[in-house]
Amino acid sequence: MLLTQAITTEHLTLSNLRPEQAQLLQRYLLDNRQHLAPWEPVRTDAYFDITQCEERLYQQFQQMQHGNGLFLAIMCDEKMIGVCNFSNIVRGVFQACHLGYAIAHTHQGKGLMSEALTAAIQYMFERENLHRIMANYMPDNIRSAAVLERLGFEKEGYAKAYLKINGQWRDHVLTSLINPTATN
């Protein structure tokens, strides 16, 4: 499920990164290492190595080719400022996926994540005809909760010790957004 052309919004471009663009991913990760640490698994120094970034982009490319995911870099003024990833795509009677996202500390609070997610979700609903997009957040992640609420995601549950984040098993609020126009 590779994009044939980038998704553009008023301020942003969302596109797939190729392995030869690994330096964009590496710069984003290094610039936001401390900012993202509370919301992600523990990352070793090797995670930020250029060859590891290339490998991750190659793995994402493989997943997209098989229709299992869509991995988008959020770009603003030629700089990567975030990610928007649709993973675990399941077709058939489910037609659903999980949404993950993050934005650079320098671009928080400007409405850019909502802008990016609105366009990406529209693409997944209209072009990929998904029925359900699920997104989960830790209860203390107020910004993430607010973004999902603005986008119309509804709370569906609470999962105890759901993911190991920053070295600890953390509870998550489970939400989803249903495609109001899904036909298949």
The 8 nearest C-alpha neighbors of each residue, nearest first, counted from 0:
[[1, 63, 66, 64, 69, 2, 68, 65],
 [0, 2, 63, 3, 64, 69, 15, 60],
 [1, 3, 4, 0, 5, 15, 14, 6],
 [4, 2, 1, 5, 0, 14, 6, 15],
 [3, 5, 2, 6, 14, 1, 7, 15],
 [4, 6, 14, 13, 7, 12, 2, 3],
 [7, 5, 13, 12, 14, 4, 8, 118],
 [6, 8, 12, 11, 5, 13, 9, 118],
 [7, 9, 11, 10, 12, 6, 118, 114],
 [8, 10, 11, 7, 114, 12, 115, 111],
 [11, 9, 8, 75, 12, 111, 7, 114],
 [12, 10, 75, 8, 74, 7, 9, 13],
 [11, 13, 7, 74, 6, 73, 8, 5],
 [14, 12, 73, 6, 72, 5, 71, 74],
 [13, 15, 5, 71, 72, 16, 12, 6],
 [16, 14, 71, 70, 72, 17, 2, 1],
 [15, 17, 20, 14, 72, 18, 56, 71],
 [16, 18, 20, 19, 56, 15, 21, 57],
 [19, 17, 53, 56, 20, 21, 57, 16],
 [18, 20, 17, 21, 53, 22, 16, 56],
 [21, 19, 18, 17, 22, 23, 16, 24],
 [20, 22, 53, 24, 18, 23, 52, 19],
 [21, 23, 25, 24, 20, 26, 49, 19],
 [24, 22, 26, 21, 25, 20, 79, 27],
 [25, 23, 21, 27, 22, 26, 28, 52],
 [24, 26, 22, 28, 27, 23, 29, 21],
 [25, 27, 29, 23, 28, 24, 30, 22],
 [28, 26, 24, 30, 25, 29, 79, 31],
 [29, 27, 25, 31, 26, 30, 32, 24],
 [28, 30, 32, 26, 31, 27, 25, 47],
 [29, 31, 27, 28, 32, 26, 103, 33],
 [32, 30, 34, 28, 29, 33, 35, 103],
 [31, 33, 29, 35, 34, 28, 30, 36],
 [34, 32, 36, 35, 31, 37, 30, 29],
 [33, 35, 31, 32, 36, 104, 37, 103],
 [34, 36, 32, 33, 38, 37, 31, 39],
 [35, 37, 33, 39, 38, 34, 32, 165],
 [38, 36, 165, 35, 39, 164, 34, 33],
 [39, 37, 36, 35, 164, 165, 40, 137],
 [40, 38, 164, 36, 165, 37, 35, 41],
 [41, 39, 164, 165, 42, 163, 166, 38],
 [40, 42, 165, 166, 39, 43, 164, 36],
 [41, 43, 46, 40, 44, 36, 45, 39],
 [44, 42, 45, 46, 41, 47, 40, 48],
 [43, 45, 46, 47, 42, 48, 29, 41],
 [44, 46, 48, 43, 47, 51, 42, 49],
 [45, 47, 44, 43, 48, 51, 42, 52],
 [48, 46, 45, 44, 25, 49, 52, 51],
 [47, 49, 45, 51, 50, 46, 52, 44],
 [50, 48, 52, 51, 53, 25, 47, 21],
 [49, 51, 53, 52, 48, 54, 21, 47],
 [52, 50, 54, 48, 53, 49, 46, 55],
 [51, 53, 49, 55, 50, 54, 21, 56],
 [54, 52, 18, 50, 21, 56, 51, 55],
 [53, 55, 57, 51, 52, 56, 58, 50],
 [56, 54, 58, 52, 57, 53, 59, 51],
 [55, 57, 59, 18, 53, 54, 58, 60],
 [56, 58, 54, 60, 55, 59, 18, 53],
 [59, 57, 55, 61, 60, 56, 54, 62],
 [58, 60, 56, 62, 61, 57, 55, 63],
 [59, 61, 57, 63, 58, 62, 56, 64],
 [62, 60, 58, 64, 59, 63, 57, 65],
 [63, 61, 59, 67, 65, 64, 60, 68],
 [62, 64, 0, 66, 68, 60, 65, 61],
 [63, 65, 61, 62, 66, 0, 60, 1],
 [64, 66, 62, 63, 67, 61, 0, 68],
 [67, 65, 0, 63, 64, 68, 62, 88],
 [68, 66, 88, 62, 65, 63, 87, 86],
 [69, 67, 86, 63, 85, 62, 66, 88],
 [68, 70, 85, 63, 84, 0, 71, 86],
 [71, 69, 84, 15, 85, 83, 68, 59],
 [72, 70, 15, 14, 83, 13, 82, 84],
 [71, 73, 82, 14, 13, 81, 15, 74],
 [72, 74, 13, 81, 82, 80, 79, 12],
 [73, 75, 79, 12, 78, 80, 11, 77],
 [76, 74, 11, 78, 77, 79, 80, 12],
 [75, 77, 78, 74, 11, 79, 10, 12],
 [78, 76, 75, 74, 79, 12, 80, 23],
 [79, 77, 74, 75, 76, 80, 23, 27],
 [78, 80, 74, 73, 81, 27, 23, 72],
 [81, 79, 103, 73, 74, 102, 78, 75],
 [82, 80, 102, 73, 101, 103, 79, 72],
 [81, 83, 72, 100, 101, 73, 71, 84],
 [82, 84, 100, 71, 99, 70, 72, 85],
 [85, 83, 70, 99, 98, 71, 69, 86],
 [84, 86, 98, 69, 68, 97, 96, 70],
 [87, 85, 68, 97, 88, 96, 84, 67],
 [86, 88, 96, 67, 97, 89, 68, 85],
 [89, 87, 96, 67, 86, 95, 68, 90],
 [88, 90, 95, 94, 93, 87, 96, 91],
 [89, 91, 94, 93, 92, 88, 95, 129],
 [92, 90, 93, 94, 89, 183, 95, 129],
 [91, 93, 94, 90, 89, 183, 95, 130],
 [92, 94, 95, 91, 90, 89, 130, 131],
 [95, 93, 90, 129, 130, 89, 91, 92],
 [96, 94, 131, 89, 93, 132, 129, 88],
 [97, 95, 88, 132, 87, 86, 133, 85],
 [96, 98, 133, 86, 85, 134, 132, 87],
 [99, 97, 85, 134, 84, 133, 86, 132],
 [98, 100, 84, 83, 85, 97, 134, 101],
 [101, 99, 83, 82, 84, 98, 102, 81],
 [100, 102, 81, 82, 83, 103, 99, 35],
 [101, 103, 81, 80, 104, 82, 107, 106],
 [104, 102, 80, 105, 106, 81, 31, 107],
 [103, 105, 106, 107, 34, 102, 31, 35],
 [106, 104, 103, 107, 80, 102, 108, 31],
 [105, 107, 103, 104, 109, 108, 102, 80],
 [108, 106, 104, 109, 105, 103, 102, 110],
 [107, 109, 110, 106, 111, 142, 112, 105],
 [108, 110, 111, 107, 106, 112, 113, 105],
 [111, 109, 113, 112, 108, 114, 107, 106],
 [110, 112, 114, 113, 109, 115, 106, 107],
 [113, 111, 115, 114, 110, 116, 102, 146],
 [112, 114, 116, 111, 110, 115, 117, 146],
 [115, 113, 111, 117, 112, 116, 110, 118],
 [116, 114, 112, 118, 113, 117, 111, 119],
 [115, 117, 119, 113, 118, 114, 120, 112],
 [116, 118, 114, 120, 115, 119, 113, 121],
 [117, 119, 121, 116, 115, 120, 122, 114],
 [120, 118, 116, 122, 121, 117, 115, 123],
 [121, 119, 123, 122, 117, 118, 116, 124],
 [120, 122, 118, 124, 119, 123, 125, 117],
 [121, 123, 119, 126, 125, 120, 124, 118],
 [124, 122, 127, 120, 121, 126, 125, 129],
 [123, 125, 128, 129, 121, 122, 127, 126],
 [126, 124, 122, 128, 123, 121, 127, 129],
 [127, 125, 122, 128, 123, 124, 121, 129],
 [126, 128, 123, 129, 124, 125, 122, 0],
 [129, 127, 124, 125, 126, 181, 123, 130],
 [128, 130, 94, 124, 127, 95, 131, 123],
 [129, 131, 178, 94, 181, 177, 95, 128],
 [132, 130, 95, 177, 176, 129, 178, 133],
 [133, 131, 96, 176, 175, 95, 97, 98],
 [132, 134, 175, 97, 174, 98, 96, 131],
 [135, 133, 98, 174, 97, 175, 173, 99],
 [134, 136, 173, 172, 174, 171, 133, 137],
 [137, 135, 171, 172, 138, 140, 143, 144],
 [136, 138, 171, 140, 139, 170, 172, 169],
 [137, 139, 140, 171, 172, 136, 141, 170],
 [140, 138, 137, 141, 136, 144, 142, 143],
 [141, 139, 137, 138, 143, 142, 144, 136],
 [140, 142, 144, 143, 139, 145, 138, 137],
 [143, 141, 145, 144, 140, 146, 108, 147],
 [142, 144, 146, 145, 141, 140, 147, 136],
 [145, 143, 141, 147, 142, 146, 148, 140],
 [144, 146, 148, 142, 143, 147, 149, 141],
 [147, 145, 143, 149, 148, 144, 113, 142],
 [148, 146, 150, 152, 144, 149, 145, 143],
 [147, 149, 145, 151, 150, 152, 146, 144],
 [150, 148, 146, 147, 151, 145, 152, 113],
 [149, 151, 147, 148, 152, 146, 117, 113],
 [150, 152, 148, 149, 153, 147, 176, 175],
 [153, 151, 176, 175, 147, 148, 174, 150],
 [154, 152, 174, 175, 155, 151, 176, 148],
 [155, 153, 174, 173, 156, 152, 175, 172],
 [156, 154, 174, 173, 153, 175, 157, 172],
 [157, 155, 173, 154, 172, 158, 174, 171],
 [156, 158, 172, 173, 171, 159, 170, 155],
 [159, 157, 171, 161, 170, 172, 160, 156],
 [158, 160, 170, 161, 157, 171, 169, 168],
 [161, 159, 170, 169, 168, 162, 158, 163],
 [160, 162, 170, 159, 158, 169, 171, 168],
 [163, 161, 168, 169, 164, 160, 170, 171],
 [162, 164, 168, 167, 166, 169, 40, 165],
 [163, 165, 40, 39, 166, 167, 162, 168],
 [164, 166, 40, 41, 37, 39, 167, 36],
 [165, 167, 164, 41, 163, 40, 168, 39],
 [168, 166, 163, 164, 165, 169, 162, 160],
 [167, 169, 163, 160, 162, 164, 161, 170],
 [170, 168, 160, 162, 161, 167, 163, 164],
 [169, 171, 159, 160, 161, 158, 137, 168],
 [172, 170, 137, 136, 158, 157, 135, 161],
 [171, 173, 157, 136, 135, 156, 137, 138],
 [174, 172, 135, 156, 155, 157, 154, 171],
 [175, 173, 154, 153, 155, 134, 133, 135],
 [176, 174, 133, 152, 132, 153, 134, 177],
 [175, 177, 152, 132, 131, 153, 133, 151],
 [176, 178, 131, 130, 179, 175, 132, 152],
 [177, 179, 130, 180, 181, 124, 131, 176],
 [178, 180, 181, 177, 130, 124, 176, 182],
 [179, 181, 178, 182, 124, 125, 130, 128],
 [182, 180, 178, 130, 128, 183, 179, 129],
 [181, 183, 180, 128, 130, 129, 179, 178],
 [182, 181, 128, 130, 129, 94, 92, 91]]
